[in-house]
Amino acid sequence: MNLANRLTMLRIALALAMFPALLHRESLYHLIAFFLCLAAVITDFIDGRLARITRSISPFGKVADPIADKILIVGALIALTRTELNVPHWGVFLIIARELLIDGLRLLNTAYGKLPGAQPWGKLKMGIQSVCVLAMIAVLIVSEHMDPVAGWLMSLPYYLTVICVIAAWNSAYHYFRQSREALEKSWG
């Protein structure tokens, strides 16, 4: 297993550790969750660059990298819906629905011999969602240490979730366009 793939596996482990830390009631665990998420985001940035620089892009990486991204972002959003933050459930549902649809399209493309790697709009989506999730966790931490918390600060997670939804469905639109040939063949 090359270094890029090891970093992807590390990201999965970090995301899995972040989830229960976010669910915990004590603020210290939320701080730990923030740093676990930050470390996972950094490994996401590094592993893709490393794979391209060392020319070690692999089928495993093409499959595992988006799975690691989904575990990180969806896990964080689900855990954040369990906090006092205003993270809309409908937004999390739309993000999960998008991820399932894209996974289906990826399987369909694979059936036709194509295993597409990361696309620019997917990378942009992941970047936007990573920043938004980190900001939401930061709002959670700040809200636990400020009394009273500004109303605008507590409403910020709602709008950050909306941004995540828009980024997700924008990239889905591009992925559907790219997969049009496979879709048409499969409907045939």
Sequence and secondary structure as in RCSB ss.txt:
>XXXX:A:sequence
MNLANRLTMLRIALALAMFPALLHRESLYHLIAFFLCLAAVITDFIDGRLARITRSISPFGKVADPIADKILIVG
ALIALTRTELNVPHWGVFLIIARELLIDGLRLLNTAYGKLPGAQPWGKLKMGIQSVCVLAMIAVLIVSEHMDPVA
GWLMSLPYYLTVICVIAAWNSAYHYFRQSREALEKSWG
>XXXX:A:secstr
  HHHHHHHHHHHHHHHHHHHHHSSSHHHHHHHHHHHHHHHHHHHHHHHHHHHTT   HHHHHHHHHHHHHHHHH
HHHHHHTSSS   HHHHHHHHHHHHHHHHHHHHHHHTT      HHHHHHHHHHHHHHHHHHHHHHHHHH SS  
HHHHHHHHHHHHHHHHHHHHHHHHHHHHTHHHHHHHH 
